[in-house]
Amino acid sequence: MKNLLLSLITLIAFVGCETTTSDVQKEPETPPTPPAEEPAIVVDIDESRLTEYQVIYSIRPKDKEAFYYCDVMSKTRFETADINTVKAEFDTALRNYAEMTGDTYEAVCEQMLFKGDTEEFVSDAGYRADTDFVIYTFYWTEGELNTEDIYITEFRTPSHRLSSESVAITFESVDPYEMTVKCVPTANVERYYYYFAETAKVEAMLAELEDENAYMSYHAMNVGTQKSGEQTLPQKGLKPETSYTALVMAVDKSGYRMQTSAVQTTPAVSQNSRIESELFETLLGEWSGVQTIYDGYAEPAENQFTVNIVAGVEDYDYNYRDNNQLLALVDGWCNVAYYSVTNLIEYEIEDPELKWGPKWILDIAEGDVITIDGQAHHPVVGWQFFGNSFILSANSSTGEFALDTTLNVTLSEDGNTLTISSPLEGYYPSLGYNFQDIAWMAQGFGLTDIVLTRK
């Protein structure tokens, strides 16, 4: 009995000693760290395709039904930018566009803002090497944004690296007023941007850019026309004895870029043998013009205008007679008003001697044959925002322009009526322009011949 009691006391003492020791040594438990909350808009950058000039990213918002805004800005600029000002200016643009198009604000937001997941969005203009950038996003809500409303993802562009691909540029069929440019890219060129202009203008444009890589970064996309594969590009309406540059910026399939150029000078015009004709005197004077035209918007209508046939003008020094030509000054054809060189100088238009008009050049050949060039050699007018326009043969039904024709000018037996017509059936004299080397567009399709009646 004594031994049993001693054993129980020993066991109690041991248990009490264990409990006390455990209580003293036990550390207070640290609560587990909760996982970081995922942003309301997540942006993932494809690092494998990040280049000096290109970032590809995917956007995944939590709210798949809400509109959101996303853009990229250099980190330096972002740190001083007022995003609420950016938001307000974009909102004004949305509302103005809705008013202009007649769409609802909601419909315009559908077009201009992001919604739902956006996969592999390509942003490839305005970047430069070794620079920190910020992709910033926010849900499109009313009122001002707070800092926590803007979700930021940063990246840094890699160092400068030129593409090893190239585009060969050659010139064919060069004459005083036109040439053909051929572009042949190597196999791994995905796309390229083609720009053609007088060499002096190309050099001035490049000199005005902020650095030597700015053209590859963004400006090629502003002024160039996107092309792919081998291209044969006719260039019309050129000036004799003038240097022209074809400038190409190419993007390869890995996103790397290069630029190249080639220069070609147009030859001089061959001097025509002077011919004698009474038409150089009898055609002079004022004429009333009429033609049914269609501008692509309003219903076809009869267009009435005036034409003054002259030997030359005082404010442009050129001897038309030595080239067997007369000049027709045209006011109101296709609803385009006439402006002289002097008028354009007063309006401070650049290069007014190249842009005045509208005007037609009447060519007179042996046998009193009268024609007007229809091959875009001589601009009719050049002061409008889309550049030079020309008198050309066009078919309004198909929208096609014939760029290799000469327009016929027929004088009536009594000498009081001139009829200007196309040699092609279904085609009529029209006013057209080359839209960014993409297509020829009509400022006015002719639906009838032009008839001039002496006043």
HUHU-V861040 format. One record per helix or strand. SS is the DSSP state (H for helix, E for strand). FROM is the first residue (numbers start at 1). TO is the last residue. If there is no record, write none. Layout:
# HUHU-V861040
SS:FROM:TO / SS:FROM:TO
This chain:
# HUHU-V861040
H:2:25 / E:41:45 / H:47:49 / E:51:51 / E:54:61 / E:67:74 / H:75:78 / H:83:101 / H:105:112 / E:114:115 / E:118:123 / E:132:139 / H:147:149 / E:151:156 / E:162:162 / E:167:172 / E:179:185 / E:189:198 / H:199:208 / H:214:223 / E:225:227 / E:231:235 / E:243:252 / E:257:265 / H:279:282 / E:285:294 / E:301:310 / E:313:313 / E:316:316 / H:321:323 / E:325:331 / H:333:335 / E:339:339 / H:341:346 / H:352:355 / E:357:357 / E:359:365 / E:369:374 / E:381:381 / E:389:395 / E:400:402 / E:405:411 / E:417:421 / E:428:435 / E:439:446 / E:450:454
